[in-house]
Structure formats: C-alpha cells, structure tokens
Amino acid sequence: MADGADKTTPPLPQPALEALETLLAGDGAEAARDAVRDLLAQCAAARPEPTPLRCIHHFACSGGTLISKAIASVPNAVVMSEIDPLSTLHLRQPRQPFLPTDLIASLRYSPREIGQDTIVAVFFAGLQALARDLSQKGLHLVLRDHAHSQYCTAVDRFARPTLNELLTQLAGEHNPPLWSVRGVVTVRHPLESYMSVQRNGWFHFSPSTLEEYSTRYRDFLRQHQHLPIVKYEDFVANPDAATRQICDHLELPFEPHYQTLMPLARLSGDSGRRSAVIAPRARRAVGPELQQQVEQSRSYRKLCERLGYNP
C-alpha cells in the first residue's frame, strides 16, 4: 500500500464484535460458538438479489430495431441484437459463411451431429462470462430475441424452449440463481408487419398466408403471455413514455435525453427504417388478394382482438 493511503479497517458488524468479545472472555466457548453460528446464518440469509438479465421479444418487421436502439441508448445498457442460440436459420446457406468468432454457428455446420445440450452449454458458458463481466462494470445486459428463427421458419416451434424459457432454466440450475429474467414483448399491427415480411422475402414457412402467419404469432404470444406488451404505435406516438415503460419492466435506468444517443446505436436486423428518427409512417396500401385474406382469416381476427387492433 502506498504511503498516505487510507489504512482504516471497516468496522465489524455488531454480531461479529459480540462473538469476538465472548471468545476473548475465555469462559464462554459454547456461547461463542452459538454467536458465530448465528453470524454465519445471518451472512447466508443476506445473499444479494440475483442480477437481472433482460430480454426484448418481438416478431420481425414490427419496429423492434428502433425500439431496441432506444433501449441501447439509456445509461449503461448493452444490447446484444438478434440472439437465439438454437436458431438454424443460417443453415439455409449451402456453404458455411465466414463465422470466425461464432462457435455455435460453426458447430451447426459440423459433419458430426452436435446435440442441443452441447449448443446450450456453449451458449451458457459465454453468456455467464459476459453477464458477470458487465455486472462488475455496472453495465446492464439486454438480449434482443430473434423470435423469427423459432416461430417463422420450417422448424417445429414447440420442440424447443423459447429464449426466455432457456434463460430461466439456466438460471434455476444454480443455487442461488445466477440471474433473474426480466422480459418485455413489443408488437406492431400484424397486418403491417406481415406486409413488411412479405416485401423483404422472409417467409421461411409454408403456406405463407396471413392465416398461417397469424397462427404463429398467436403461438408466440401464448408462450410469452406472462410478459408485458408494449405497442410500437404507442412508442412512436409518445417515445419517452413508452421507453420509460420498457425500462421499468426491464429494471433499467431511464434517461430523458436518450434520443440524442440513438444515432450511435448499431444493431443487426436494421431491415426497414435505418434511421434513428422516431416518427410514424403511413400505412401501406392493401391489395385485393391480401384484403380477401384479411376478411377470411379467423386467426388474424383473433390476433387483432388479442392485441387490441382493428382488423
């Protein structure tokens, strides 16, 4: 320790002082042991709350990137975009893409079968190291889910856990839990997001009808029904109120000047609106064929009713 440094030792808590005084008395060994046991019990009961691990869940083309940029701009938030360790969407490419830092993606291209348990273990090891490092630095980890990989592809969406379920399961395998999971679902009018997915050519399921899309969307909502919902339309109408609401759900600090930092946020999935300007856009025209689907789709009407939108 350098000269002049503060060498003051923090005071011992009262139970420790009492235990030491009893030991020094020399005639109360049993009482001292009881005091020490009591002190250890108090220490065990005073475990800190697990660090929150935050998640944002939404469908593609539903304004999720813009909302995530807002969250990435609040104090000390670190948003990891489009995360799904069990995704196989990249396997549509016949050759392995350049993925020098992605162990999981590379494992998927292995000629030997790699089980889901191994994939999850690799993901968990990396996530645990990342969450621990960020927590020690006072930073807040937020995972932006890539729900499209699970609900809008040819894979069986019910044959695997959601990201939220996976994180909860991994945390619960330790005592005390490594983290608590905080999540929020963001949505947009399903007809708008459907037309955007259609325009981008992201129908990775068949049939690519509004009925099928709405059925999958309802399954997504059902499996995340324990989480609060924030509408994209509310976000663009009153960004501060919606961002504060999301921050409250995720236990994040809110900073009123976050919008000034949004242009600095760089996230994957920026397929539509690439600017950080928060403003509503005009609704796209609905062609006659799609209008017929709107009128005939039962799941679409149920979906709009569930989310509080007019069909």
C-alpha positions as CSV (number, residue, x, y, z in Angstrom):
1,M,0.0,0.0,0.0
2,A,1.4,3.4,-0.9
3,D,2.3,6.0,1.8
4,G,-0.5,8.2,2.7
5,A,-3.2,5.7,1.7
6,D,-6.2,5.2,3.9
7,K,-5.4,2.2,6.1
8,T,-8.6,2.4,8.1
9,T,-10.3,-1.1,8.5
10,P,-14.1,-1.1,8.1
11,P,-15.8,-1.7,11.4
12,L,-17.0,-5.2,12.1
13,P,-20.8,-5.8,12.3
14,Q,-22.2,-5.9,15.8
15,P,-22.8,-9.7,15.9
16,A,-19.1,-10.3,15.0
17,L,-18.0,-7.9,17.7
18,E,-20.1,-9.7,20.3
19,A,-18.7,-13.1,19.2
20,L,-15.1,-11.8,19.5
21,E,-15.8,-10.3,22.9
22,T,-17.2,-13.6,24.1
23,L,-14.2,-15.5,22.8
24,L,-11.8,-13.1,24.5
25,A,-13.6,-13.5,27.8
26,G,-12.3,-17.0,27.9
27,D,-15.1,-18.6,29.8
28,G,-17.9,-18.8,27.3
29,A,-16.8,-21.1,24.5
30,E,-20.3,-22.5,23.9
31,A,-21.8,-19.1,23.8
32,A,-19.1,-18.0,21.4
33,R,-19.9,-20.9,19.0
34,D,-23.6,-20.0,19.2
35,A,-22.8,-16.4,18.3
36,V,-20.6,-17.5,15.4
37,R,-23.3,-19.9,14.1
38,D,-25.8,-17.0,14.3
39,L,-23.4,-14.7,12.4
40,L,-22.9,-17.3,9.7
41,A,-26.7,-17.8,9.4
42,Q,-27.2,-14.0,9.0
43,C,-24.5,-13.9,6.3
44,A,-26.2,-16.8,4.5
45,A,-29.6,-15.0,4.7
46,A,-28.1,-11.8,3.4
47,R,-27.4,-13.1,-0.1
48,P,-27.7,-10.3,-2.7
49,E,-30.6,-10.4,-5.2
50,P,-29.6,-12.1,-8.5
51,T,-28.6,-9.7,-11.3
52,P,-31.5,-9.1,-13.7
53,L,-30.9,-10.5,-17.2
54,R,-33.2,-8.5,-19.6
55,C,-34.9,-9.7,-22.8
56,I,-36.9,-8.0,-25.6
57,H,-39.1,-10.3,-27.7
58,H,-40.8,-9.4,-30.9
59,F,-41.6,-10.6,-34.4
60,A,-39.6,-9.4,-37.4
61,C,-40.6,-6.1,-39.1
62,S,-42.5,-4.9,-36.0
63,G,-40.4,-1.9,-35.2
64,G,-38.1,-3.9,-32.9
65,T,-34.9,-2.4,-34.1
66,L,-36.0,1.1,-33.5
67,I,-37.2,0.3,-30.0
68,S,-34.1,-1.7,-29.2
69,K,-32.0,1.4,-30.3
70,A,-33.8,3.4,-27.8
71,I,-33.1,0.9,-25.1
72,A,-29.5,0.7,-26.1
73,S,-29.2,4.5,-25.6
74,V,-30.3,4.5,-21.9
75,P,-27.5,4.7,-19.3
76,N,-25.2,1.7,-19.2
77,A,-27.3,-0.6,-21.3
78,V,-25.6,-3.1,-23.6
79,V,-28.0,-4.6,-26.2
80,M,-27.0,-7.8,-27.9
81,S,-29.1,-8.0,-31.0
82,E,-31.0,-11.0,-32.6
83,I,-29.9,-13.6,-30.1
84,D,-31.2,-17.2,-30.4
85,P,-28.6,-20.0,-29.6
86,L,-30.9,-22.6,-31.1
87,S,-31.5,-20.9,-34.4
88,T,-30.8,-22.9,-37.6
89,L,-31.9,-20.2,-40.0
90,H,-28.3,-19.6,-41.2
91,L,-28.1,-23.2,-42.4
92,R,-30.1,-22.2,-45.4
93,Q,-26.8,-21.2,-46.9
94,P,-25.2,-24.2,-48.7
95,R,-21.7,-23.3,-47.6
96,Q,-20.6,-22.3,-44.2
97,P,-20.4,-18.5,-44.1
98,F,-17.4,-16.6,-42.6
99,L,-18.0,-17.0,-38.8
100,P,-14.6,-16.9,-37.2
101,T,-15.9,-15.9,-33.7
102,D,-19.1,-17.9,-33.6
103,L,-18.6,-21.3,-32.1
104,I,-22.3,-22.2,-32.1
105,A,-22.9,-21.4,-35.7
106,S,-19.8,-23.3,-36.7
107,L,-20.9,-26.3,-34.7
108,R,-24.1,-26.4,-36.7
109,Y,-22.1,-27.0,-39.8
110,S,-20.1,-29.8,-38.3
111,P,-20.3,-33.1,-40.3
112,R,-20.8,-34.8,-36.9
113,E,-24.1,-34.3,-35.1
114,I,-23.8,-31.8,-32.2
115,G,-26.7,-32.2,-29.7
116,Q,-28.8,-29.4,-28.4
117,D,-27.5,-29.8,-24.9
118,T,-23.9,-29.1,-26.2
119,I,-25.2,-26.0,-28.0
120,V,-26.9,-24.7,-24.9
121,A,-23.8,-25.4,-22.8
122,V,-21.6,-23.4,-25.1
123,F,-24.2,-20.6,-25.1
124,F,-24.5,-20.6,-21.3
125,A,-20.7,-20.5,-20.7
126,G,-20.3,-17.5,-22.9
127,L,-23.4,-15.8,-21.5
128,Q,-22.4,-16.4,-17.9
129,A,-18.9,-14.8,-18.6
130,L,-20.5,-11.9,-20.4
131,A,-23.1,-11.2,-17.7
132,R,-20.6,-11.5,-14.9
133,D,-18.2,-9.1,-16.6
134,L,-20.8,-6.5,-17.5
135,S,-22.3,-6.7,-14.0
136,Q,-18.9,-6.0,-12.4
137,K,-18.6,-2.9,-14.6
138,G,-22.1,-1.6,-13.7
139,L,-23.5,-2.3,-17.1
140,H,-26.9,-3.8,-17.9
141,L,-27.1,-6.7,-20.4
142,V,-30.2,-6.8,-22.7
143,L,-30.7,-9.6,-25.1
144,R,-32.9,-8.9,-28.1
145,D,-34.5,-12.2,-29.1
146,H,-34.6,-13.5,-32.6
147,A,-38.1,-15.0,-32.3
148,H,-38.4,-15.2,-36.1
149,S,-36.0,-18.2,-36.0
150,Q,-38.4,-20.2,-33.8
151,Y,-41.8,-19.1,-35.0
152,C,-41.5,-18.2,-38.6
153,T,-39.3,-21.0,-40.1
154,A,-39.9,-24.6,-41.0
155,V,-38.7,-25.9,-37.7
156,D,-41.1,-27.2,-35.1
157,R,-41.6,-24.2,-32.8
158,F,-42.8,-26.3,-29.9
159,A,-39.9,-28.8,-30.0
160,R,-37.5,-26.4,-28.2
161,P,-37.6,-23.8,-25.4
162,T,-38.0,-20.1,-26.1
163,L,-35.1,-17.9,-25.3
164,N,-37.0,-16.7,-22.2
165,E,-37.6,-20.2,-21.0
166,L,-34.0,-21.2,-21.7
167,L,-32.6,-18.3,-19.7
168,T,-34.9,-19.1,-16.8
169,Q,-34.0,-22.7,-16.9
170,L,-30.2,-22.0,-16.9
171,A,-30.5,-19.5,-14.0
172,G,-32.5,-22.0,-12.0
173,E,-29.9,-24.7,-12.3
174,H,-27.7,-22.8,-9.7
175,N,-28.3,-22.0,-6.1
176,P,-28.7,-19.1,-5.7
177,P,-29.9,-18.4,-9.2
178,L,-27.3,-16.7,-11.4
179,W,-29.8,-14.1,-12.6
180,S,-33.4,-13.2,-12.6
181,V,-35.1,-12.9,-16.0
182,R,-36.9,-9.7,-17.0
183,G,-38.7,-9.5,-20.3
184,V,-41.0,-7.4,-22.4
185,V,-42.8,-8.1,-25.7
186,T,-43.2,-5.4,-28.3
187,V,-45.8,-5.6,-31.1
188,R,-47.0,-3.8,-34.1
189,H,-50.2,-4.1,-36.1
190,P,-49.9,-7.6,-37.5
191,L,-51.0,-6.6,-41.0
192,E,-48.2,-4.0,-41.2
193,S,-45.6,-6.5,-40.0
194,Y,-46.9,-9.2,-42.4
195,M,-46.7,-6.9,-45.4
196,S,-43.1,-5.9,-44.4
197,V,-42.1,-9.6,-44.1
198,Q,-43.6,-10.2,-47.5
199,R,-41.8,-7.3,-49.0
200,N,-38.5,-8.5,-47.6
201,G,-39.0,-12.0,-48.8
202,W,-38.7,-13.5,-45.3
203,F,-41.4,-16.1,-45.5
204,H,-39.4,-19.1,-44.2
205,F,-42.6,-21.1,-43.7
206,S,-45.4,-22.5,-45.9
207,P,-48.1,-21.7,-46.6
208,S,-47.1,-18.0,-46.4
209,T,-50.6,-16.8,-45.8
210,L,-51.9,-14.3,-43.4
211,E,-53.8,-17.1,-41.6
212,E,-50.6,-19.1,-41.1
213,Y,-48.6,-16.0,-40.0
214,S,-51.3,-15.1,-37.5
215,T,-51.4,-18.6,-36.1
216,R,-47.7,-18.5,-35.5
217,Y,-47.9,-15.0,-34.0
218,R,-50.6,-16.2,-31.6
219,D,-48.4,-19.1,-30.5
220,F,-45.6,-16.7,-29.8
221,L,-47.9,-14.5,-27.7
222,R,-49.2,-17.6,-25.9
223,Q,-45.7,-18.7,-24.9
224,H,-44.9,-15.2,-23.7
225,Q,-48.2,-14.4,-22.1
226,H,-46.5,-13.8,-18.7
227,L,-44.7,-10.8,-20.1
228,P,-46.0,-7.2,-20.5
229,I,-46.7,-5.9,-24.0
230,V,-45.7,-2.5,-25.4
231,K,-47.1,-1.4,-28.8
232,Y,-44.9,0.1,-31.5
233,E,-47.6,2.5,-32.3
234,D,-47.6,3.8,-28.7
235,F,-43.8,4.1,-28.9
236,V,-43.8,6.3,-32.0
237,A,-46.7,8.4,-30.6
238,N,-45.0,9.0,-27.3
239,P,-41.4,7.7,-27.3
240,D,-40.5,8.9,-23.8
241,A,-43.5,7.3,-22.1
242,A,-43.1,4.0,-24.0
243,T,-39.3,3.9,-23.4
244,R,-39.8,4.7,-19.7
245,Q,-42.4,1.9,-19.5
246,I,-40.0,-0.6,-21.1
247,C,-37.2,0.5,-18.8
248,D,-39.5,0.0,-15.8
249,H,-40.3,-3.5,-17.0
250,L,-36.7,-4.4,-17.5
251,E,-35.4,-2.6,-14.4
252,L,-33.3,-0.2,-16.4
253,P,-32.5,3.4,-15.6
254,F,-34.3,5.9,-17.8
255,E,-32.6,9.0,-19.2
256,P,-34.8,11.7,-20.8
257,H,-32.0,12.5,-23.4
258,Y,-31.6,9.0,-24.7
259,Q,-32.8,10.1,-28.2
260,T,-29.6,12.1,-28.7
261,L,-27.6,8.9,-28.5
262,M,-29.8,6.8,-30.7
263,P,-27.9,7.6,-33.9
264,L,-24.8,6.0,-32.4
265,A,-26.6,2.7,-31.8
266,R,-25.7,0.0,-34.3
267,L,-27.8,-3.1,-34.2
268,S,-28.3,-6.1,-36.6
269,G,-31.7,-6.6,-38.1
270,D,-32.0,-3.0,-39.4
271,S,-34.0,-4.2,-42.4
272,G,-36.6,-1.4,-42.7
273,R,-36.1,2.0,-41.1
274,R,-32.4,2.5,-40.8
275,S,-32.5,6.0,-39.2
276,A,-32.9,6.6,-35.5
277,V,-35.7,9.1,-36.0
278,I,-38.8,8.1,-34.1
279,A,-41.9,9.1,-36.2
280,P,-45.0,7.3,-37.5
281,R,-45.1,6.1,-41.1
282,A,-48.1,6.0,-43.5
283,R,-49.8,2.6,-43.7
284,R,-49.2,0.7,-46.9
285,A,-52.0,0.0,-49.3
286,V,-53.6,-3.4,-49.1
287,G,-54.1,-5.2,-52.4
288,P,-57.2,-7.1,-53.3
289,E,-55.7,-10.5,-52.7
290,L,-54.5,-9.6,-49.2
291,Q,-57.7,-7.9,-48.5
292,Q,-59.5,-11.1,-49.2
293,Q,-57.2,-12.9,-46.7
294,V,-58.0,-10.2,-44.1
295,E,-61.7,-10.8,-44.5
296,Q,-61.4,-14.6,-44.4
297,S,-58.6,-15.3,-41.8
298,R,-60.0,-16.3,-38.4
299,S,-56.6,-16.4,-36.7
300,Y,-55.9,-12.9,-37.9
301,R,-59.1,-11.5,-36.4
302,K,-58.3,-13.4,-33.2
303,L,-54.8,-11.9,-33.2
304,C,-56.1,-8.4,-33.7
305,E,-58.6,-8.9,-30.9
306,R,-55.8,-10.2,-28.6
307,L,-53.6,-7.2,-29.2
308,G,-56.4,-4.6,-29.3
309,Y,-56.0,-3.6,-33.0
310,N,-58.7,-3.0,-35.6
311,P,-58.5,-5.6,-38.3
